[in-house]
Amino acid sequence: MVSVEYVAAISSIVSSAVVVVGAFAAVRQLRHLRASNEVTALQSIIDRFERPDVMESIRFIRGELADKMYDPAFVEALAHNPIAGDARAIIPALNFWEGVGSFVLSGAISEESVMLGFSWSVVRTWEAVSPAMVILRRTQDPLISENFEHLAAFATRWLERRHRTRSKRLLRMPPLATPARPEPPASR
């Protein structure tokens, strides 16, 4: 005959096993939910990045801002609170990268996910906007775009680390051959 203590012990072990299996299943489901939320957040970032106003602002910062910084009227507009005139062209890009930095710092999206798609763009945009940022921080707010700055600093470190380790993790194709230049057509 089986004792009551034996049945109670077996029941306790089975109950504990069910609780442990349930906990593992819950953790796994939470990971899937987090991954799904991160994909949604990343898609939102991509959609915003591709908006014409953001793309034009990034193009302006990388392509024209350096020359504009020699124009006293532009610098004055940049120093104006709020930013005035042509200097307003930098606002969509600053707001975009500040928002991405906020997503990363709050943990809504992983730094790795953002870096895989945007690291070069973050660094290039920060480097190009830095002279204007000096003026903005002096005349507007010393903490303006601090999340963007964090993102740029992290992207710089991430790119350096990735450059050192990428050959270990990524599959690579053979080096590309330089295409032969076609001969110009013969003159008649």
C-alpha positions, -999 to +999 in steps of 0.1 A: +000+000+000+012+035-009+015+059+019-002+093+019+032+110+024+045+093-008+015+105-028+019+140-014+056+141-023+049+129-059+021+154-062+044+182-050+071+172-075+047+171-104+032+204-094+066+220-092+075+206-126+043+220-141+051+254-126+087+253-140+075+243-175+049+271-174+075+296-164+098+286-192+069+288-217+060+323-204+096+335-207+097+322-242+065+339-251+077+372-236+108+370-258+087+365-289+065+394-279+095+416-273+109+406-307+076+414-324+074+448-306+110+456-317+102+447-353+072+471-352+093+499-336+121+493-362+096+495-390+083+528-376+118+542-376+124+531-412+091+547-422+100+580-405+136+579-420+121+576-455+098+606-451+107+633-476+112+660-450+137+638-430+156+627-461+159+663-473+170+675-439+197+648-437+208+656-473+210+693-464+230+686-433+255+664-451+257+684-483+251+721-476+254+728-440+292+731-439+291+759-465+261+776-449+280+779-416+302+806-434+271+827-440+265+851-411+228+854-418+224+816-416+244+814-384+222+842-370+191+823-380+205+792-363+212+811-331+177+826-331+153+810-306+133+793-322+155+785-352+146+808-381+148+809-419+169+784-438+184+771-406+151+753-399+161+728-426+181+709-399+151+704-376+135+673-391+168+653-390+176+664-354+141+655-343+143+621-361+177+611-346+166+624-312+135+602-313+156+571-324+180+578-295+150+580-271+137+546-284+172+531-278+177+547-243+143+536-231+149+501-242+120+501-267+144+489-294+179+474-290+210+494-299+221+465-321+189+467-342+194+504-349+231+500-355+227+473-381+206+496-402+216+531-393+251+533-378+268+550-407+240+575-412+240+584-375+277+591-374+278+610-407+249+631-398+263+639-363+297+648-377+281+671-403+258+688-378+283+692-350+293+728-358+257+739-358+251+719-326+277+741-308+256+772-317+224+755-307+237+744-274+250+778-266+219+797-277+190+772-272+196+745-246+229+728-235+212+694-236+196+697-271+199+665-291+216+646-263+199+614-272+212+619-308+247+625-294+245+593-274+234+574-305+263+588-325+288+580-298+275+545-295+275+541-333+311+552-335+321+526-309+299+500-326+314+506-360+350+503-346+341+471-328+323+457-359+352+465-381+376+445-359+352+415-355+331+414-387+352+388-405+346+364-377+308+367-379+298+376-414+300+355-445+320+373-472+319+370-510+352+369-530+366+403-537+349+420-566+369+424-597+373+459-612+352+459-643+371+463-676+365+497-692+349+493-727+369+507-755+356+539-769+340+537-803+364+542-831+362+576-848+351+575-884 
